[in-house]
Amino acid sequence: MENQVTFGGKPVTLAGRHCEVGEMAPSFTLVDGSLQPVASSQFSGKVRIYSVFPSVDTPVCSLQNIRFNREASQLSDEVVVLSISVDLPFAQKRFCAAEGIDRVHVLSDYRDLDFGMKYGFVLEGLRLLARGVVVVDRDDRVRYVEYVPEVTHEPDYEKALAAVRELLGK
């Protein structure tokens, strides 16, 4: 089965392996604002929210990052939010400084599309990531996945956060 979303109403195929609830979360490596590798294993033992988006240079992506930054400030230290795009780390760093993003780890998949391919978020032919959210539990198991059907729309924050609260027993 081919996985597709729409981007501005036009169908786009998602490249990579489609992620499913209940499976073990694939490990991956991204790049931080200092061009240093960041392995997903660094966050094992915590509940993780992977907030996936195409580019910090769009209004909806900006809203998504601001919202998860705000939510992260209200979550316990048992939860970490990784905000993932293929933007260059310099652009991400500039965006975070301008918007006061300080509670989430904004990381880039620009080098290898390691996350994008392992989780099935690569917009084929565009070399961007689709919009979505993945929640992973303390034991590295995927507990929630949303591939936003229309990339220009925001994710369902409430469903993702409900999955996190359930994992925290709240």
C-alpha positions in Angstrom: 0.0 0.0 0.0 1.4 3.4 -1.0 1.3 6.0 1.7 0.2 9.5 0.5 -0.7 12.9 1.9 -1.6 16.0 0.1 0.5 19.2 0.0 -1.6 22.2 -1.0 -4.2 19.7 -2.3 -1.8 17.8 -4.5 -1.1 14.2 -3.7 2.5 13.4 -2.6 3.8 9.9 -1.9 5.6 9.4 1.5 8.9 7.6 1.0 10.3 5.4 3.7 8.9 2.8 6.0 5.5 3.6 7.4 5.5 3.7 11.2 2.9 1.7 13.2 1.6 1.9 16.7 3.0 -0.9 18.9 6.2 -1.5 17.0 9.7 -0.8 18.4 10.8 2.8 17.5 13.6 2.8 15.0 16.8 4.5 16.2 18.1 7.4 14.2 20.6 10.2 14.2 19.9 13.9 13.6 22.0 17.1 13.7 21.7 19.9 16.3 22.3 23.6 15.9 26.0 23.2 16.4 26.2 20.6 13.6 26.7 17.8 16.2 25.1 14.4 15.8 22.2 13.6 18.2 21.2 10.0 18.5 17.7 9.1 19.5 19.2 6.7 22.0 20.2 9.8 24.1 16.5 10.1 25.0 15.8 6.4 25.9 14.0 6.0 29.2 11.9 9.1 28.6 8.5 9.5 26.9 9.3 11.2 23.5 7.2 13.4 21.2 8.6 13.6 17.7 7.0 16.7 16.2 7.7 16.5 12.5 7.3 19.4 10.0 8.5 20.6 6.6 10.2 23.9 7.3 10.5 26.6 10.0 9.9 29.2 7.2 6.2 28.5 7.0 3.4 29.8 9.3 1.9 26.4 10.2 5.3 25.0 11.0 6.0 28.0 13.2 2.7 27.5 15.0 3.5 23.8 15.5 6.9 24.5 17.1 5.5 27.3 19.3 2.6 25.1 20.5 4.9 22.1 21.4 7.3 24.5 23.1 4.5 25.8 25.2 3.2 22.3 26.0 6.7 21.1 26.8 6.9 23.7 29.6 3.9 22.1 31.2 5.1 18.5 30.9 7.2 16.7 33.4 10.9 16.0 33.0 10.0 12.5 32.0 8.9 13.9 28.6 11.2 15.2 25.8 10.0 16.9 22.6 12.1 16.5 19.5 11.1 18.9 16.7 12.3 17.5 13.4 12.7 19.0 9.9 15.2 19.0 7.1 15.9 22.7 7.5 19.6 23.5 7.9 20.6 23.7 11.5 21.5 27.4 11.1 17.9 28.2 10.0 16.5 26.2 12.9 18.8 28.0 15.4 17.8 31.4 14.0 14.1 30.5 14.2 14.4 29.2 17.8 16.1 32.5 18.8 13.5 34.6 17.1 10.5 32.7 18.5 11.8 31.9 22.0 11.8 28.1 21.4 13.7 26.8 24.4 11.8 23.8 25.7 12.1 21.5 22.7 15.1 20.0 20.9 14.9 21.3 17.3 16.9 19.0 15.2 17.7 18.5 11.5 17.4 15.5 9.3 19.1 17.3 6.3 22.1 15.0 6.0 20.8 11.5 5.6 17.0 11.7 6.0 17.6 9.0 8.7 14.5 9.8 10.7 12.4 10.6 7.6 13.0 7.3 5.9 12.8 5.1 9.0 9.5 6.7 10.0 8.0 7.2 6.5 7.8 11.0 6.5 9.8 11.9 3.4 7.8 13.8 0.8 8.9 12.1 -2.3 10.5 14.4 -4.9 10.6 17.4 -2.5 13.2 16.2 0.1 11.1 17.7 2.8 9.4 15.9 5.7 5.6 15.7 5.9 3.8 17.0 9.0 3.0 14.6 11.8 3.6 13.5 15.4 5.0 10.3 16.8 4.9 9.5 20.6 7.3 6.9 21.9 7.2 5.4 25.4 10.1 4.9 27.9 10.7 1.4 26.4 11.2 2.6 22.9 7.8 1.5 21.6 5.7 3.6 19.3 2.4 4.5 21.1 0.9 7.2 18.8 1.4 8.1 15.1 -0.2 10.9 13.1 0.6 11.5 9.5 -1.3 14.8 8.9 -3.4 14.1 5.7 -2.9 17.7 4.4 0.6 18.9 5.0 -0.5 22.6 5.3 -2.7 21.7 8.3 -1.7 21.5 12.0 -1.5 18.1 13.7 -4.0 17.0 16.3 -2.2 18.3 19.4 -4.8 17.0 21.8 -4.6 13.4 20.7 -0.8 13.4 20.8 -0.8 15.0 24.3 -3.5 12.5 25.5 -1.2 9.7 24.5 1.6 11.3 26.5 -0.6 11.8 29.5 -1.7 8.1 29.3 1.9 7.0 29.3 2.6 9.2 32.4 -0.5 7.8 34.2 -2.2 11.2 34.3 
